[in-house]
Amino acid sequence: MSAVAVALPFDGQWLVQNTPARRVPSHGLDVLGQRYAIDFVAVDELGRTAPTRDWRTALSTEPPERFFGFGLPILAPVGGIVVQTHDGELDHRARRSQLALIPYALGQVARLRQGPNALAGNRLVIRDRVSGMFVALVHLRAGSLQVGIGDEVAKGQPLAECGNSGNSTQPHVHLQVMDSADIHLAQGVPVVFTRYRQWGSTPGTVDDIDLGVPAERAIVSSLAPPIPPP
């Protein structure tokens, strides 16, 4: 199956996690269309996901507002038509503490049984105008969706905000491409990203990439589109 080309769905620098460049299925399970899914977590110039570390970081949960990504704009990675939205799931507290992650991990089976709303949280799906495939943006902030079903969107258009809804341990955006808008039936479709800068795919490296899949634990940001010749 041909890979679908998309743009990074944000501005600024974001850390790459659970990328299909490392393994497939990227998230360990080939369910709900997420075979080639990828996660991005906003970071600052020091690579931190949050400016603060305290006793909550080591022992407990933390408010999502503490993290750089929470509330940042999420942009359309493709042009197309919005075919599905879901809102109303709460943004829960974040977990960097290993102690807090243990009970969270034990609840994973229960979340799987509850279905897409418990796993994906607030989300939207765009039918890509070029490929006809379906691009999902997941874990969005409650109440932040700016588009509805049937809306035409342009690549780069603000759609919502980064949140911590669904199966998420800290604010991030999860992107996946599927062959159906029905997440219960969808199969994952390979994805490649256009025009991005990547730091740290190997120590000390910076690469400008026209078309590729970001490396695990690399930091990426969008590059401006090339200037066409006169």
C-alpha positions in Angstrom: 0.0 0.0 0.0 1.4 3.4 -1.0 2.3 5.8 1.8 0.3 9.0 2.3 2.3 12.2 2.4 1.3 14.6 5.2 2.7 17.8 6.8 3.6 18.0 10.4 0.5 19.1 12.3 2.1 21.8 14.4 4.5 24.7 14.5 7.6 24.7 16.8 9.7 21.8 18.0 8.2 18.4 19.0 9.7 15.2 20.2 9.0 12.0 18.2 7.7 8.9 20.0 6.2 5.6 18.9 7.2 6.1 15.3 6.8 3.4 12.6 10.4 4.2 11.7 11.3 2.2 14.8 8.8 -0.7 14.6 5.5 -1.7 13.0 2.9 -1.8 14.6 4.3 1.4 16.0 2.2 1.3 19.2 2.6 -2.5 19.8 -1.0 -3.4 18.8 -2.5 -3.5 15.3 -6.0 -2.3 16.3 -8.2 0.7 15.6 -6.2 1.7 12.5 -3.0 2.6 14.4 -0.5 0.2 12.7 1.6 3.2 11.4 0.6 5.8 14.0 3.1 8.3 15.4 3.2 10.6 18.5 4.6 14.1 18.9 5.2 15.9 22.2 6.0 19.6 22.3 9.4 20.6 23.8 11.3 23.7 24.5 14.8 24.6 23.2 16.3 22.3 25.9 14.2 19.4 24.8 12.0 19.5 27.9 8.3 18.7 27.8 7.6 20.8 30.8 9.5 23.7 32.6 8.9 22.2 36.1 9.9 19.1 38.0 8.9 18.7 41.6 7.7 16.0 44.0 4.6 15.4 41.8 6.9 14.5 38.8 8.5 11.7 40.9 5.6 10.5 43.0 2.2 11.6 41.6 0.3 13.1 38.8 0.6 16.6 37.3 -1.8 19.1 35.8 -1.8 19.0 32.0 -1.4 22.8 31.9 2.1 22.3 33.2 3.3 21.0 29.9 4.4 23.0 26.9 2.2 21.2 24.4 -1.1 21.7 26.3 -3.3 24.1 24.3 -0.9 24.6 21.4 -2.6 24.8 17.9 -2.9 21.5 16.0 -2.9 22.1 12.2 -4.4 20.2 9.3 -1.7 17.9 7.9 -3.6 17.6 4.6 -6.2 19.4 2.7 -9.6 17.7 2.6 -13.0 17.3 4.2 -13.7 16.6 7.9 -15.6 13.4 8.1 -15.6 12.6 11.8 -15.2 14.6 15.1 -15.6 13.7 18.8 -15.4 16.1 21.7 -16.3 16.1 25.4 -13.7 13.8 26.9 -11.9 15.3 29.8 -8.2 16.2 29.7 -6.9 14.1 32.6 -3.8 14.6 34.8 -0.4 13.8 33.3 1.9 11.0 34.5 5.7 11.1 34.4 6.1 9.3 37.7 6.7 5.5 37.5 4.6 5.1 40.6 1.7 6.8 38.8 2.2 4.9 35.6 1.8 1.5 37.2 -2.0 1.8 38.0 -2.4 3.5 34.6 -0.8 0.6 32.8 -3.0 -1.9 34.7 -6.1 0.0 33.4 -5.1 -0.4 29.8 -7.3 -3.5 29.2 -10.3 -1.7 30.6 -9.7 1.2 28.3 -9.5 -1.1 25.3 -12.9 -2.6 26.2 -14.4 0.8 26.5 -13.5 1.6 22.9 -12.3 4.5 20.8 -13.6 7.3 23.1 -11.6 6.0 26.0 -8.5 5.4 23.9 -8.5 8.3 21.3 -10.3 10.9 23.5 -11.2 14.0 21.5 -10.4 13.6 17.9 -11.1 14.5 14.3 -10.7 12.7 11.0 -10.0 14.3 7.6 -10.5 12.6 4.2 -7.3 13.6 2.3 -8.2 15.3 -1.0 -5.1 13.7 -2.7 -5.1 10.1 -1.6 -8.6 9.6 -0.5 -7.4 8.1 2.8 -8.4 9.2 6.3 -6.1 11.1 8.6 -6.9 11.1 12.3 -5.6 13.6 14.9 -6.1 12.2 18.4 -5.9 13.3 22.1 -7.1 16.8 21.4 -8.0 19.3 24.2 -11.6 19.3 25.3 -13.7 22.0 23.8 -11.0 23.1 21.3 -12.3 21.7 18.0 -12.7 24.5 15.5 -14.2 22.5 12.7 -17.2 20.2 12.1 -18.2 17.3 9.9 -18.4 18.4 6.3 -16.0 21.4 6.6 -13.4 21.8 4.0 -10.0 22.4 5.5 -6.7 23.6 4.0 -3.3 22.1 4.8 -1.8 24.1 7.7 -5.2 25.4 8.9 -5.7 25.5 12.7 -8.2 22.7 13.7 -8.0 22.3 17.5 -5.5 22.3 20.4 -3.2 19.7 21.8 -4.7 18.0 24.8 -4.4 15.1 27.2 -7.7 13.2 26.5 -8.0 9.5 26.0 -5.1 7.1 26.4 -2.4 9.7 27.0 0.1 10.0 29.8 1.1 13.6 28.9 -0.2 16.2 26.4 0.7 15.2 22.9 -0.8 14.7 19.4 -1.2 11.3 17.9 -1.5 11.1 14.1 -2.5 8.0 12.0 -3.7 7.4 8.5 -6.4 4.8 7.8 -8.3 3.3 4.9 -11.7 4.0 6.5 -13.3 6.7 8.6 -14.7 3.9 10.9 -12.0 3.4 13.4 -13.4 0.1 14.5 -12.9 -1.3 10.9 -10.0 0.7 9.7 -6.6 -0.7 8.7 -3.6 1.5 9.1 -1.9 3.0 6.1 1.8 4.0 5.9 2.6 7.7 6.3 5.5 9.9 5.3 6.0 13.5 6.3 7.0 16.4 4.0 9.6 19.2 4.6 10.8 18.9 8.1 14.0 19.5 10.1 15.2 16.7 12.4 17.6 16.9 15.3 19.2 13.9 16.9 18.4 11.0 14.7 22.0 10.2 15.5 23.9 12.3 18.2 24.8 15.8 17.1 23.1 15.6 13.7 20.6 18.0 12.1 18.9 17.0 8.8 16.5 18.8 6.5 14.2 16.1 5.0 11.9 16.5 2.0 10.0 13.3 2.5 10.5 10.7 5.3 9.4 9.2 8.6 10.9 10.9 11.8 13.2 8.8 13.9 12.4 7.7 17.5 13.3 10.3 20.1 14.3 12.9 17.4 13.0 16.4 17.6 11.3 17.8 14.5 9.9 21.1 13.2 8.3 22.1 9.9 10.3 23.6 7.1 8.9 26.2 4.8 7.8 24.9 1.4 10.3 25.3 -1.4 10.1 28.5 -3.4 9.0 27.7 -6.9 11.2 28.9 -9.8 10.1 32.2 -11.5 
